[in-house]
Amino acid sequence: MNQPEPVTSPPKALIAVLALAGITVSLQQTFVIPLLPHLPALLHTTRGNASWAVTATLIAGAVSIPIVGRLADMWGKRRILLSCLAFLVTGSAVTAFSTSLGWFVAGRALQGTAAGVVSLGISLLRDHLPPHRLASATSVMSTSLGVGASLGIPLSALLAQYADWRVLFWTAGGLATVAGVLVLLVVPRTSRPPGGRFDPLGALLLSSALVCLFLAVSQGGTRGWTGGLTLGSFAAAATLLVLFGAWELRTAQPLIDLRVSRRPQVLLTNTASLVFGFSMLTSSLVFTQLLQMPTTTGYGFGESMLVAGLLQAPGGVCMIAMSPVSAKITVRSGPRTTLMAGASVVLCGYGFATLSHTQLWQLLVCSALVGSGIGLAYGAMPSLIMSAVPVSQTAAANSLNNLCRSLGTTTASAVAGLLLATMTTTVSGHVVPDRTAFTTILLTGAAAALLALVIAAVIPSRRPATTADLPLAAATAVVRHEPSTAHCPP
């Protein structure tokens, strides 16, 4: 069995530093949201062009995640993690100094290239921690993605209201700098990485496909879902993905090993990750809008952006609180059970909110339930992935899982935007989203959680393993000198 590298720093310090890096990267994904209504005036551009502040980050992250994962497996995870944080610092500085849309978008794109930090952190934990510590550690690391996204809105709203908007990006850069220094001090150097050959053609095909796909999904609401550019982008993405798959199955050292990725446990977990990504963002999108709707509509709360942002914080706190619970359930009953529990809790949250969302406490209950469910589910996914892939492909496999989450959140944003734009009513001469739009989006979130529950239920509970590729549960049993149900094929 592959033994973890010795850890010179305390395991708790290693987990804390990597989780801080993950939260820092996920914060920047939502930092810009409070600024979006003001960007046209600040950068002298149109509202449609200002949306590229979000789109550029999504596309850059989608392109970089699989490439970063493969490079980490080849050249060393610590080195690539530091490179990602350096890109985040550089992008934050460019954005903070920008005076035009072009430089602002360029800085946001550089920030987006750091999106693979969470999957790199999970892979580093697998390298350095003993198996009996891995379940709880990966749960904390995986949950950091949702925690940062949930806390980013209230923090950025607070800074934007009481400070200059550039402080947002100096804060992001400062946090990334602190995280980088701590990584240098705490994360140990690994033995010489295995090396290998990079797959430039595979990277080009996949990057082009993801650019077309994310461009179509993120811009379809503004450019029209039946427009030529949107449909052409979808068609180009499908064609490029087919070509990518054909090439990856032929090349000796692929960017993504599709033979491993199509294993039922990996494929179904990645599909569930996409659906959970959709569920995670849905509540934030609905409640942020609903809380700021004027009270004259009869269903709006008339709150400020700051209050609306602060009310997202309970969801992030619940994600943190559920992290150790997720690990305990995974150790006792397996990660599939944890994933199913998370989906059930999210389903209850959206089901409750669909029926009751007229009082502030009702929104808080839903936010807490969704955050708790996401915390349970996100903590289980790395265990499912890592128990089905070789150690040499840990970073690439976790990066693909992270990419699926990103696609889910992007799809949620597009679907919510479409429904809010098309299901409208007129109040005091202003066109605003109708109550039915919010109810429909909440129902969509509930449907996504139900789909995730069905997917989780059919994930194989165990698979045969070799001594070099042992499931976490079996590895834990070995460390504890307990009998294991896993077996090695003859």
C-alpha positions as CSV (number, residue, x, y, z in Angstrom):
1,M,0.0,0.0,0.0
2,N,1.2,3.5,-0.7
3,Q,2.2,5.1,2.6
4,P,1.6,8.9,3.2
5,E,4.7,11.1,3.2
6,P,5.8,12.0,6.7
7,V,4.4,15.3,8.0
8,T,6.9,17.6,9.8
9,S,4.1,20.0,10.8
10,P,1.2,19.2,13.1
11,P,-1.6,17.6,11.1
12,K,-4.1,20.2,12.4
13,A,-1.9,23.0,11.1
14,L,-1.6,21.4,7.7
15,I,-5.4,21.0,7.5
16,A,-6.0,24.6,8.7
17,V,-3.5,26.1,6.2
18,L,-4.9,24.2,3.2
19,A,-8.5,25.0,4.3
20,L,-7.6,28.7,4.5
21,A,-6.2,28.5,1.0
22,G,-9.4,26.9,-0.2
23,I,-11.6,29.5,1.5
24,T,-9.5,32.3,0.1
25,V,-9.9,31.1,-3.5
26,S,-13.6,30.5,-3.2
27,L,-14.1,33.9,-1.6
28,Q,-13.0,35.7,-4.8
29,Q,-15.7,33.9,-6.8
30,T,-18.5,35.8,-5.0
31,F,-16.5,38.9,-3.9
32,V,-17.6,40.8,-7.1
33,I,-21.4,40.1,-6.8
34,P,-22.2,43.3,-4.7
35,L,-20.2,45.4,-7.2
36,L,-22.1,44.2,-10.3
37,P,-24.9,46.9,-10.2
38,H,-22.2,49.6,-9.9
39,L,-19.6,48.3,-12.4
40,P,-21.1,50.0,-15.4
41,A,-20.6,53.4,-13.8
42,L,-17.3,52.6,-12.2
43,L,-15.7,51.2,-15.5
44,H,-17.7,53.3,-18.0
45,T,-19.3,50.3,-19.7
46,T,-22.7,48.7,-20.2
47,R,-24.4,46.3,-17.9
48,G,-24.0,43.4,-20.4
49,N,-20.3,44.0,-20.7
50,A,-20.0,44.2,-16.9
51,S,-21.2,40.7,-16.6
52,W,-17.9,39.6,-18.0
53,A,-16.5,40.2,-14.5
54,V,-18.1,37.0,-13.5
55,T,-18.0,35.1,-16.8
56,A,-14.2,35.6,-17.2
57,T,-13.6,34.1,-13.8
58,L,-15.8,31.1,-14.5
59,I,-14.2,30.4,-17.9
60,A,-10.6,30.8,-16.6
61,G,-11.4,28.5,-13.7
62,A,-13.0,25.8,-15.9
63,V,-10.0,25.8,-18.3
64,S,-7.4,25.8,-15.5
65,I,-8.8,23.2,-13.2
66,P,-8.1,20.0,-15.3
67,I,-4.7,21.4,-16.4
68,V,-3.7,22.3,-12.9
69,G,-4.7,18.8,-11.7
70,R,-2.5,17.1,-14.3
71,L,0.5,19.4,-13.8
72,A,0.2,18.8,-10.0
73,D,0.4,15.0,-10.5
74,M,3.4,15.5,-12.8
75,W,5.4,18.3,-11.1
76,G,4.3,18.3,-7.5
77,K,1.2,19.5,-5.8
78,R,2.8,21.9,-3.4
79,R,4.6,23.7,-6.3
80,I,1.4,24.1,-8.3
81,L,-0.6,25.2,-5.3
82,L,1.9,28.0,-4.7
83,S,1.7,28.9,-8.4
84,C,-2.1,29.1,-8.2
85,L,-2.0,31.4,-5.1
86,A,0.6,33.6,-7.0
87,F,-1.8,34.0,-9.9
88,L,-4.6,34.9,-7.4
89,V,-2.4,37.6,-5.9
90,T,-1.4,39.0,-9.3
91,G,-5.0,38.9,-10.5
92,S,-6.2,40.8,-7.4
93,A,-3.6,43.5,-7.9
94,V,-4.5,43.9,-11.6
95,T,-8.2,44.2,-10.7
96,A,-7.6,46.6,-7.9
97,F,-5.5,48.9,-10.1
98,S,-7.8,48.7,-13.1
99,T,-9.5,51.8,-14.5
100,S,-11.1,50.1,-17.6
101,L,-13.2,47.0,-18.2
102,G,-10.4,45.3,-20.2
103,W,-8.0,45.3,-17.3
104,F,-10.7,44.5,-14.8
105,V,-11.7,41.4,-16.7
106,A,-8.1,40.4,-17.2
107,G,-7.5,40.6,-13.5
108,R,-10.6,38.5,-12.8
109,A,-9.5,35.9,-15.3
110,L,-6.1,35.6,-13.5
111,Q,-8.0,35.2,-10.2
112,G,-10.1,32.4,-11.8
113,T,-7.0,30.4,-12.7
114,A,-6.6,29.6,-8.9
115,A,-9.9,27.6,-8.9
116,G,-8.0,24.3,-8.6
117,V,-6.7,25.0,-5.1
118,V,-9.3,23.0,-3.2
119,S,-8.7,19.9,-5.3
120,L,-5.0,20.3,-4.8
121,G,-5.4,20.7,-1.1
122,I,-7.4,17.4,-0.9
123,S,-4.7,15.7,-2.9
124,L,-2.0,17.0,-0.6
125,L,-3.9,15.7,2.4
126,R,-4.0,12.2,0.9
127,D,-0.2,12.4,0.4
128,H,0.7,13.5,3.9
129,L,-2.0,12.2,6.4
130,P,-2.5,8.7,7.7
131,P,-5.7,7.0,6.4
132,H,-7.5,7.3,9.8
133,R,-7.2,11.1,9.7
134,L,-8.0,11.5,6.0
135,A,-11.8,11.3,6.1
136,S,-12.2,14.3,8.5
137,A,-9.4,16.3,6.9
138,T,-10.8,16.0,3.3
139,S,-14.3,16.8,4.7
140,V,-12.9,20.1,6.0
141,M,-11.0,20.9,2.8
142,S,-13.9,20.1,0.5
143,T,-16.4,22.1,2.6
144,S,-14.1,25.1,2.3
145,L,-15.3,25.6,-1.2
146,G,-18.9,26.2,-0.1
147,V,-17.9,28.1,3.0
148,G,-15.9,30.7,1.1
149,A,-18.7,31.1,-1.5
150,S,-21.3,31.6,1.3
151,L,-19.2,34.1,3.3
152,G,-17.9,36.0,0.3
153,I,-21.2,37.8,-0.3
154,P,-21.7,39.3,3.2
155,L,-18.0,40.1,3.5
156,S,-17.8,41.8,0.2
157,A,-21.1,43.7,0.8
158,L,-19.7,45.0,4.1
159,L,-16.5,46.1,2.5
160,A,-18.2,47.6,-0.5
161,Q,-20.6,49.7,1.6
162,Y,-18.1,51.1,4.0
163,A,-14.9,51.2,2.0
164,D,-13.6,51.9,-1.6
165,W,-14.5,49.0,-3.9
166,R,-10.8,48.4,-4.6
167,V,-10.4,47.3,-1.0
168,L,-12.3,44.1,-2.0
169,F,-9.5,43.0,-4.2
170,W,-6.7,44.2,-2.0
171,T,-8.3,42.0,0.7
172,A,-8.4,39.0,-1.7
173,G,-4.8,39.6,-2.6
174,G,-3.7,40.0,1.0
175,L,-5.5,36.8,2.1
176,A,-3.8,34.9,-0.8
177,T,-0.4,36.2,0.2
178,V,-0.9,35.1,3.8
179,A,-2.1,31.7,2.6
180,G,1.0,31.4,0.3
181,V,3.4,32.2,3.1
182,L,1.7,29.6,5.4
183,V,1.8,27.0,2.7
184,L,5.6,27.6,2.4
185,L,6.0,27.2,6.1
186,V,3.6,24.4,6.9
187,V,3.1,22.2,3.9
188,P,6.0,19.8,3.6
189,R,8.0,19.2,0.4
190,T,7.2,15.9,-1.2
191,S,9.6,13.4,-2.6
192,R,10.4,13.8,-6.3
193,P,7.2,13.8,-8.3
194,P,6.7,11.0,-10.8
195,G,6.9,13.4,-13.8
196,G,5.4,12.3,-17.1
197,R,4.5,13.9,-20.3
198,F,1.9,16.7,-20.6
199,D,-0.9,16.3,-23.2
200,P,-1.0,19.6,-25.1
201,L,-3.5,18.5,-27.7
202,G,-5.9,17.1,-25.0
203,A,-5.5,20.4,-23.0
204,L,-6.3,22.4,-26.1
205,L,-9.4,20.4,-27.0
206,L,-10.8,20.4,-23.5
207,S,-10.0,24.0,-22.9
208,S,-11.7,25.0,-26.2
209,A,-14.7,22.9,-25.3
210,L,-15.1,24.3,-21.8
211,V,-14.7,27.9,-23.1
212,C,-17.6,27.3,-25.6
213,L,-19.7,25.5,-23.0
214,F,-19.3,28.1,-20.2
215,L,-19.7,30.9,-22.7
216,A,-23.0,29.5,-23.8
217,V,-24.3,28.7,-20.3
218,S,-23.2,32.0,-18.7
219,Q,-24.1,34.3,-21.6
220,G,-27.2,32.5,-22.9
221,G,-29.6,34.6,-20.7
222,T,-28.3,37.9,-22.1
223,R,-27.7,36.9,-25.7
224,G,-30.7,34.6,-26.1
225,W,-30.8,30.8,-25.6
226,T,-32.0,30.3,-29.2
227,G,-29.6,32.8,-30.7
228,G,-27.0,31.7,-33.2
229,L,-24.0,32.4,-31.0
230,T,-25.5,30.4,-28.1
231,L,-26.5,27.4,-30.1
232,G,-23.3,27.5,-32.1
233,S,-21.3,27.5,-28.8
234,F,-23.2,24.5,-27.5
235,A,-22.6,22.6,-30.8
236,A,-18.9,23.5,-30.8
237,A,-18.6,22.3,-27.2
238,A,-20.2,19.0,-28.0
239,T,-18.0,18.4,-31.0
240,L,-14.8,19.3,-29.2
241,L,-15.7,17.1,-26.2
242,V,-16.2,14.1,-28.6
243,L,-12.8,14.8,-30.2
244,F,-11.3,15.2,-26.8
245,G,-12.7,11.8,-25.6
246,A,-11.5,10.0,-28.7
247,W,-8.0,11.5,-28.3
248,E,-7.7,10.8,-24.6
249,L,-8.6,7.1,-25.2
250,R,-5.7,6.8,-27.7
251,T,-2.9,8.7,-26.1
252,A,-0.5,7.0,-23.6
253,Q,-0.5,9.8,-21.0
254,P,-3.8,11.6,-21.2
255,L,-4.8,14.8,-19.5
256,I,-7.7,13.0,-17.9
257,D,-7.7,9.2,-17.8
258,L,-11.2,8.5,-19.1
259,R,-10.9,4.8,-18.3
260,V,-10.7,5.7,-14.6
261,S,-13.2,8.6,-14.9
262,R,-15.8,6.3,-16.4
263,R,-15.7,3.9,-13.5
264,P,-19.3,3.9,-12.0
265,Q,-18.1,5.2,-8.6
266,V,-16.2,8.1,-10.2
267,L,-18.7,8.9,-12.9
268,L,-21.7,8.9,-10.6
269,T,-19.9,10.9,-7.9
270,N,-18.9,13.6,-10.5
271,T,-22.5,13.7,-11.7
272,A,-23.7,14.2,-8.2
273,S,-21.1,16.9,-7.7
274,L,-22.6,18.8,-10.7
275,V,-26.1,18.5,-9.2
276,F,-24.9,19.6,-5.8
277,G,-23.1,22.6,-7.3
278,F,-26.5,23.6,-8.8
279,S,-28.2,23.2,-5.4
280,M,-25.6,25.1,-3.5
281,L,-25.9,28.4,-5.4
282,T,-29.7,28.2,-6.0
283,S,-30.7,29.4,-2.5
284,S,-28.2,32.2,-2.5
285,L,-29.4,33.5,-5.8
286,V,-33.1,33.3,-4.8
287,F,-32.8,34.8,-1.3
288,T,-30.4,37.6,-2.2
289,Q,-32.9,38.8,-4.8
290,L,-36.0,38.2,-2.7
291,L,-34.6,40.0,0.3
292,Q,-33.9,43.1,-1.8
293,M,-37.2,43.2,-3.5
294,P,-39.3,46.2,-2.5
295,T,-42.1,45.5,0.0
296,T,-44.6,47.0,-2.4
297,T,-44.5,43.8,-4.4
298,G,-46.2,42.0,-1.5
299,Y,-43.5,39.3,-1.2
300,G,-40.2,41.3,-1.1
301,F,-38.5,42.2,2.2
302,G,-37.0,45.5,1.2
303,E,-33.6,44.9,2.8
304,S,-30.2,46.3,1.7
305,M,-27.5,44.3,0.0
306,L,-25.6,44.2,3.2
307,V,-28.4,42.7,5.2
308,A,-29.2,40.3,2.3
309,G,-25.5,39.2,2.2
310,L,-25.2,38.8,6.0
311,L,-28.2,36.5,5.9
312,Q,-26.2,34.1,3.8
313,A,-23.7,33.6,6.6
314,P,-25.7,31.0,8.5
315,G,-25.4,28.6,5.5
316,G,-21.6,28.9,5.6
317,V,-21.5,28.4,9.4
318,C,-23.6,25.2,9.0
319,M,-21.3,23.9,6.4
320,I,-18.4,24.3,8.8
321,A,-20.4,22.6,11.6
322,M,-21.3,19.7,9.4
323,S,-17.8,18.9,8.4
324,P,-16.9,16.7,11.4
325,V,-20.3,15.1,11.3
326,S,-19.8,14.2,7.6
327,A,-16.5,12.6,8.5
328,K,-18.0,10.5,11.3
329,I,-20.8,9.2,9.1
330,T,-18.3,8.4,6.4
331,V,-16.1,6.4,8.8
332,R,-19.0,4.5,10.3
333,S,-21.3,4.0,7.3
334,G,-19.4,4.9,4.2
335,P,-19.3,8.0,2.0
336,R,-22.3,6.9,-0.1
337,T,-24.5,7.1,3.0
338,T,-23.1,10.5,3.9
339,L,-23.8,11.7,0.3
340,M,-27.4,10.4,0.5
341,A,-27.9,12.1,3.9
342,G,-26.6,15.4,2.5
343,A,-29.0,15.2,-0.4
344,S,-31.9,14.4,1.9
345,V,-31.2,17.5,4.1
346,V,-30.9,19.8,1.0
347,L,-34.2,18.4,-0.3
348,C,-35.9,19.1,3.0
349,G,-34.5,22.7,3.0
350,Y,-35.8,23.5,-0.5
351,G,-39.1,21.7,0.1
352,F,-39.7,23.8,3.2
353,A,-38.8,27.0,1.4
354,T,-41.0,26.2,-1.6
355,L,-44.0,26.1,0.7
356,S,-42.9,28.9,3.2
357,H,-40.7,31.9,2.2
358,T,-42.7,34.8,3.4
359,Q,-41.0,35.3,6.8
360,L,-37.3,36.0,7.5
361,W,-36.9,33.0,9.8
362,Q,-38.2,30.7,7.1
363,L,-35.4,31.8,4.8
364,L,-32.9,31.4,7.6
365,V,-34.1,27.8,8.2
366,C,-33.8,27.0,4.5
367,S,-30.3,28.5,4.3
368,A,-29.2,26.5,7.3
369,L,-30.6,23.2,6.0
370,V,-29.1,23.7,2.6
371,G,-25.8,24.6,4.1
372,S,-25.9,21.6,6.4
373,G,-26.7,19.3,3.5
374,I,-24.0,20.7,1.3
375,G,-21.5,20.4,4.1
376,L,-22.4,16.7,4.5
377,A,-22.2,16.0,0.8
378,Y,-19.1,17.9,-0.1
379,G,-17.2,16.1,2.7
380,A,-18.1,12.7,1.3
381,M,-17.2,13.3,-2.3
382,P,-13.4,13.2,-2.0
383,S,-13.6,9.9,-0.2
384,L,-15.7,8.4,-3.0
385,I,-13.3,9.7,-5.6
386,M,-10.0,8.8,-3.9
387,S,-11.2,5.3,-3.1
388,A,-11.7,4.6,-6.8
389,V,-8.5,6.2,-8.4
390,P,-4.8,5.4,-8.1
391,V,-2.7,7.7,-5.9
392,S,-0.8,8.9,-9.0
393,Q,-4.1,10.4,-10.4
394,T,-5.4,12.0,-7.2
395,A,-5.0,15.6,-8.2
396,A,-6.4,15.1,-11.7
397,A,-9.4,13.1,-10.4
398,N,-10.2,15.7,-7.7
399,S,-9.8,18.5,-10.2
400,L,-12.4,16.9,-12.5
401,N,-14.8,16.6,-9.5
402,N,-14.2,20.3,-8.8
403,L,-14.9,21.2,-12.4
404,C,-18.2,19.4,-12.2
405,R,-19.2,21.5,-9.2
406,S,-18.2,24.7,-11.1
407,L,-20.4,23.6,-14.1
408,G,-23.3,23.1,-11.6
409,T,-23.0,26.5,-10.1
410,T,-22.7,28.2,-13.5
411,T,-25.8,26.3,-14.7
412,A,-27.7,27.4,-11.5
413,S,-26.8,31.0,-12.2
414,A,-28.0,30.7,-15.8
415,V,-31.3,29.0,-15.0
416,A,-32.1,31.4,-12.1
417,G,-31.3,34.4,-14.3
418,L,-33.5,33.1,-17.1
419,L,-36.5,32.5,-14.8
420,L,-36.1,35.8,-13.1
421,A,-35.9,37.6,-16.4
422,T,-38.9,35.9,-18.1
423,M,-41.3,35.4,-15.2
424,T,-42.0,39.1,-14.3
425,T,-44.7,41.5,-13.2
426,T,-45.0,45.3,-13.1
427,V,-45.1,47.0,-9.7
428,S,-45.3,50.9,-9.5
429,G,-44.2,51.1,-13.1
430,H,-41.1,48.9,-12.7
431,V,-40.8,45.4,-14.1
432,V,-39.7,42.9,-11.3
433,P,-39.5,39.1,-11.0
434,D,-42.9,37.6,-10.1
435,R,-43.4,35.5,-7.0
436,T,-43.9,32.5,-9.2
437,A,-40.3,32.9,-10.5
438,F,-38.9,32.5,-7.0
439,T,-41.1,29.5,-6.2
440,T,-40.1,27.9,-9.5
441,I,-36.4,28.3,-8.8
442,L,-36.8,26.8,-5.3
443,L,-38.7,23.8,-6.8
444,T,-35.8,23.4,-9.3
445,G,-33.4,23.3,-6.3
446,A,-35.6,20.6,-4.7
447,A,-35.6,18.6,-7.9
448,A,-31.8,18.9,-8.1
449,A,-31.5,17.6,-4.6
450,L,-33.9,14.7,-5.3
451,L,-31.8,13.8,-8.4
452,A,-28.6,13.9,-6.3
453,L,-30.2,11.5,-3.8
454,V,-31.2,9.1,-6.6
455,I,-27.6,9.3,-8.1
456,A,-26.0,8.7,-4.7
457,A,-28.3,5.7,-4.0
458,V,-26.9,3.8,-7.1
459,I,-23.2,4.6,-6.5
460,P,-21.4,1.3,-5.8
461,S,-20.8,0.9,-2.1
462,R,-17.4,-0.8,-2.6
463,R,-15.2,-2.2,-5.3
464,P,-12.2,-4.6,-5.5
465,A,-8.9,-2.9,-4.9
466,T,-5.2,-3.7,-5.3
467,T,-2.8,-3.1,-2.5
468,A,-1.6,0.0,-4.4
469,D,-5.1,1.4,-4.7
470,L,-6.9,0.6,-1.5
471,P,-10.2,2.2,-0.5
472,L,-10.2,4.6,2.4
473,A,-12.3,2.3,4.6
474,A,-10.0,-0.7,4.0
475,A,-6.9,1.5,4.5
476,T,-8.3,2.8,7.8
477,A,-8.9,-0.8,8.9
478,V,-5.3,-1.7,8.1
479,V,-4.0,1.2,10.1
480,R,-6.3,0.2,13.0
481,H,-5.4,-3.5,12.6
482,E,-9.1,-4.3,11.9
483,P,-10.4,-6.8,9.4
484,S,-11.5,-5.3,6.1
485,T,-14.3,-6.3,3.8
486,A,-12.2,-5.1,0.8
487,H,-10.3,-7.8,-1.0
488,C,-7.5,-7.9,-3.6
489,P,-8.2,-9.6,-6.9
490,P,-6.1,-12.6,-7.6
